[in-house]
């Protein structure tokens, strides 16, 4: 097991820099998820840790040892690819044992290690099959097994669940998490799916445009997003962002919709962006009047898109909303849970 | 007319042409092989006559040598060239084009050029090798019984390995990059990538190409006929050339037909065995 220390890592392709000095420290045994929209550099960073992409600047250290110039095989890492990258001409057993075989391990040792991993992943009955005979979920397990057999210092996952259907994805998600709890191997996991990030990670690194936007535990990011990007990216449906002005502790939008925001008086009078999560809107007969745009019942709750203060706002209510589009819905905003951001820098403003 | 017979009408012209160009010659060869010059039926006389000729077994072994030797080196060099051309290096595009040249050069031109290059007195090969002191005196490459076959095999390999290289290269380029990366993470060095990723992945291409080479090899006349005509002393006489000479130099079409029929049967057996043995091995990539 090992830690991963990334210090000011940069990556450029010619004159184009895609990673602008990323620093992340990952502790031994930690499960860290790199999340961000496509093109944010998360996969590039993962491949730099793996040694599949050269490091243009900065330093990456695994278990305290700088690995910048080391080949992938010298870094003691194992990687699970999005496509799984199973060797099509090898059986499941040969796939899983391949790295040990290359390393010159004795046959019975390989067999034992493969059997151990197969047992953990429920693959015992499939060892003699070829990848093409397996379903997507089974291939995914083999890919994990191939990584586990090596007992590496660090597991790297590159969007491993994106080729699976929704149900299987949820199942594999908890399987990966359970395996991590058993093996306690340091894991770096790349995904563009913030739900995967929230459910699996010990810590999340939110990336955007080649920089790290925020690092923190899932709930820290959810409760205290450092900027508008993180606020909008983490959480589903995403946070509502209202433009307006704070005056004497009251938030007012351009059309005059106003409500008190407690504890914000210290900001004085200024333009702000106010973020409010959909579940922090509640139905309230004395509340603000919002015009319903769409109503989406999911059974356990109802998502309502409405116009409020000149913005499209989504509310998630435990109650069943039976009103039709066009009708007015009285809602109040749990302003204590509101997030205030600077409209220019997008940074979070703290009271 | 229903749908099916309308279709038949459409393919009929092509079928007629095909029948005239392929079926008729095959059938006529079969007929020739059991008749004499006057067209009278003679049973298997032609077969026993041609089998009794001293040249026949020698031509048979020469053919095996020529085809076997050519194919081994064509496949080995072709695959090696493909792997090399699949690497990233400066000027790769140019090298790829140059590699293809031998295959583009017409066979008769290549044969004539090589014949001159291997010429005992005026050939550049003897000139360079004696000049550099590699050999003390000129070698009669094409007149010496022990060197002539290897030389012809070498020329044939030179002519056809680019074809193998191009086919295998196409196969290599279809291998997903992920597999190489997975292998690299798993600890494979370059040679392990070659043996555990590249070769297994292009196996089906190599099998198909080898089959083509077998068929072409068994039918090849141009290079040998243009350079040695089967000589010296029948050392490079392979069965197709024996058939050609029987028919057009000795004008014994009936014996030539008999030999053709037997050669066809042997070639068919070899091809069938090859397909059975190699093309259906389990663990094939899909």
HADDOCK unambig.tbl for C-alpha pairs under 7 A between the chains (distance, minus, plus):
assign (segid A and resid 52 and name CA) (segid B and resid 181 and name CA) 6.98 0.50 0.50
assign (segid A and resid 72 and name CA) (segid B and resid 184 and name CA) 6.29 0.50 0.50
assign (segid A and resid 72 and name CA) (segid B and resid 185 and name CA) 5.08 0.50 0.50
assign (segid A and resid 73 and name CA) (segid B and resid 184 and name CA) 6.38 0.50 0.50
assign (segid A and resid 73 and name CA) (segid B and resid 185 and name CA) 5.23 0.50 0.50
assign (segid A and resid 73 and name CA) (segid B and resid 186 and name CA) 6.27 0.50 0.50
assign (segid A and resid 73 and name CA) (segid B and resid 187 and name CA) 4.33 0.50 0.50
assign (segid A and resid 78 and name CA) (segid B and resid 185 and name CA) 6.41 0.50 0.50
assign (segid A and resid 79 and name CA) (segid B and resid 185 and name CA) 6.98 0.50 0.50
assign (segid A and resid 85 and name CA) (segid B and resid 178 and name CA) 5.44 0.50 0.50
assign (segid A and resid 85 and name CA) (segid B and resid 179 and name CA) 5.18 0.50 0.50
assign (segid A and resid 85 and name CA) (segid B and resid 182 and name CA) 6.38 0.50 0.50
assign (segid A and resid 87 and name CA) (segid B and resid 179 and name CA) 6.72 0.50 0.50
assign (segid A and resid 88 and name CA) (segid B and resid 285 and name CA) 5.85 0.50 0.50
assign (segid A and resid 89 and name CA) (segid B and resid 200 and name CA) 6.64 0.50 0.50
assign (segid A and resid 89 and name CA) (segid B and resid 283 and name CA) 5.53 0.50 0.50
assign (segid A and resid 89 and name CA) (segid B and resid 284 and name CA) 6.14 0.50 0.50
assign (segid A and resid 89 and name CA) (segid B and resid 285 and name CA) 5.45 0.50 0.50
assign (segid A and resid 99 and name CA) (segid B and resid 186 and name CA) 4.57 0.50 0.50
assign (segid A and resid 99 and name CA) (segid B and resid 187 and name CA) 6.10 0.50 0.50
assign (segid A and resid 102 and name CA) (segid B and resid 187 and name CA) 6.55 0.50 0.50
assign (segid A and resid 102 and name CA) (segid B and resid 188 and name CA) 6.46 0.50 0.50
